Amino acid sequence: LSINQERIIQNNPRNNYLQDYPFNVYLYDNVHVRDGKLIITPTTLESKYGEDYVRQQLDLTQRCTGTIGTADCTRVASGPIILPPVITSKINTKNRFSFKYGRVEVRARMPTGDWLIPGIFYYQIISKINKCSLPHNSRPL
């Protein structure tokens, strides 16, 4: 199991993260394994960094896995454009788990709340374009 984050993701057609929503910052702090269960806990940027932090600057350069010097790692709020308000996590099993035939069963409790659009995505090793996604369990924003 590999945690693939420490980045701010934009919903931008020029990058390969079209499944990501513009509300997320991905940090290691929000994912862990306990009793053999994967736990991803979304929190708010303001609960970690303080009130009204969405209107300031976030710099993950020291631990960012994205492209340093881009919006993957640094973001400055300006006018109506705020920082992504939710901190969450992503994982991948690249080079750790694969199968040719069979099925994957997932039991998950999906979070609900403002800014949360939960989803589980499976991507083929060969192509990032071909994906299987489970239905989203969310309420309108």
C-alpha positions as CSV (number, residue, x, y, z in Angstrom):
1,L,0.0,0.0,0.0
2,S,1.4,3.3,-1.0
3,I,0.2,6.7,0.0
4,N,0.4,9.0,-3.0
5,Q,-0.1,12.6,-1.9
6,E,1.2,15.7,-0.2
7,R,-0.1,17.8,-2.9
8,I,-2.8,20.3,-3.8
9,I,-4.8,19.1,-6.8
10,Q,-6.5,21.3,-9.3
11,N,-9.4,20.1,-11.4
12,N,-7.5,21.0,-14.6
13,P,-7.9,19.2,-18.0
14,R,-4.1,19.6,-18.6
15,N,-3.2,17.2,-15.7
16,N,-4.1,13.6,-15.2
17,Y,-6.2,14.1,-12.1
18,L,-9.6,14.7,-13.7
19,Q,-11.2,12.5,-10.9
20,D,-9.9,14.9,-8.3
21,Y,-12.1,17.7,-7.1
22,P,-10.9,21.3,-6.6
23,F,-11.8,21.1,-2.9
24,N,-9.0,18.8,-1.8
25,V,-5.5,19.0,-0.3
26,Y,-3.9,15.5,0.0
27,L,-1.8,14.9,3.1
28,Y,-0.3,11.8,4.7
29,D,-1.8,12.8,8.1
30,N,-5.3,11.8,7.0
31,V,-4.7,8.1,6.2
32,H,-3.6,5.1,8.3
33,V,-4.2,1.4,8.7
34,R,-5.7,0.2,12.0
35,D,-6.7,-3.4,12.7
36,G,-6.2,-4.3,9.0
37,K,-8.6,-1.6,7.9
38,L,-7.7,1.4,5.8
39,I,-8.9,4.6,7.5
40,I,-9.1,7.9,5.5
41,T,-10.3,10.7,7.6
42,P,-11.2,14.0,5.8
43,T,-10.6,17.2,7.9
44,T,-10.9,20.9,7.1
45,L,-7.9,23.1,6.4
46,E,-9.1,25.5,9.0
47,S,-9.2,22.8,11.8
48,K,-5.5,22.1,11.0
49,Y,-4.1,25.6,10.3
50,G,-6.6,28.0,11.9
51,E,-9.7,30.0,11.2
52,D,-9.9,31.7,7.8
53,Y,-6.8,29.8,6.5
54,V,-8.6,29.2,3.2
55,R,-7.9,32.8,2.4
56,Q,-4.1,32.6,2.9
57,Q,-1.2,30.7,1.4
58,L,-0.5,26.9,1.5
59,D,3.0,25.7,0.7
60,L,3.7,21.9,0.7
61,T,7.1,22.3,-1.1
62,Q,9.1,20.5,1.6
63,R,7.0,17.3,1.3
64,C,5.1,17.6,-1.9
65,T,5.1,14.7,-4.4
66,G,3.8,16.9,-7.2
67,T,5.8,19.2,-9.5
68,I,7.7,21.7,-7.3
69,G,7.0,25.3,-8.1
70,T,3.5,24.6,-9.5
71,A,0.0,24.7,-8.1
72,D,0.4,21.0,-7.2
73,C,2.6,22.2,-4.2
74,T,1.8,25.9,-3.5
75,R,-1.4,27.9,-3.7
76,V,-2.2,31.4,-2.7
77,A,-5.8,32.5,-2.1
78,S,-6.8,35.6,-4.0
79,G,-10.2,37.4,-4.0
80,P,-13.0,34.9,-4.4
81,I,-10.5,32.1,-5.1
82,I,-9.9,30.3,-1.8
83,L,-7.6,27.4,-0.9
84,P,-9.1,23.9,-1.1
85,P,-11.0,23.6,2.2
86,V,-10.8,19.8,2.7
87,I,-7.7,17.8,3.7
88,T,-8.0,14.1,2.7
89,S,-5.8,11.3,1.3
90,K,-5.3,9.0,-1.6
91,I,-3.6,5.6,-1.9
92,N,-2.4,3.4,-4.7
93,T,-1.3,-0.2,-4.9
94,K,0.9,0.3,-7.9
95,N,3.7,-2.4,-7.9
96,R,2.1,-4.0,-4.8
97,F,-1.2,-5.5,-5.9
98,S,-2.6,-6.6,-9.2
99,F,-4.9,-9.3,-10.6
100,K,-5.9,-10.5,-14.1
101,Y,-9.2,-12.1,-13.3
102,G,-11.5,-11.9,-10.3
103,R,-13.3,-9.3,-8.4
104,V,-12.6,-6.7,-5.7
105,E,-15.1,-6.2,-2.9
106,V,-15.1,-3.0,-1.0
107,R,-17.1,-2.2,2.1
108,A,-16.9,1.5,2.9
109,R,-18.5,4.1,5.0
110,M,-18.6,7.2,2.9
111,P,-18.4,10.6,4.7
112,T,-21.0,13.3,4.2
113,G,-20.7,17.0,4.7
114,D,-20.0,20.3,3.0
115,W,-17.3,20.1,0.3
116,L,-17.1,16.3,0.5
117,I,-17.6,14.3,-2.7
118,P,-16.6,10.8,-1.7
119,G,-15.7,8.2,-4.4
120,I,-13.6,5.1,-4.9
121,F,-11.8,4.8,-8.3
122,Y,-10.0,1.8,-9.8
123,Y,-7.5,2.4,-12.6
124,Q,-6.0,-0.1,-14.9
125,I,-2.2,-0.4,-14.8
126,I,-2.0,0.0,-18.6
127,S,-4.1,3.2,-19.0
128,K,-5.1,6.1,-16.7
129,I,-8.0,6.8,-19.0
130,N,-9.8,3.4,-18.6
131,K,-11.2,3.4,-15.1
132,C,-14.0,1.7,-13.1
133,S,-15.6,4.0,-10.6
134,L,-18.1,3.1,-7.9
135,P,-21.1,5.3,-7.6
136,H,-20.6,8.4,-5.5
137,N,-22.4,8.7,-2.2
138,S,-22.8,12.4,-1.8
139,R,-25.3,15.2,-1.1
140,P,-25.5,18.4,-3.1
141,L,-23.1,21.1,-2.2
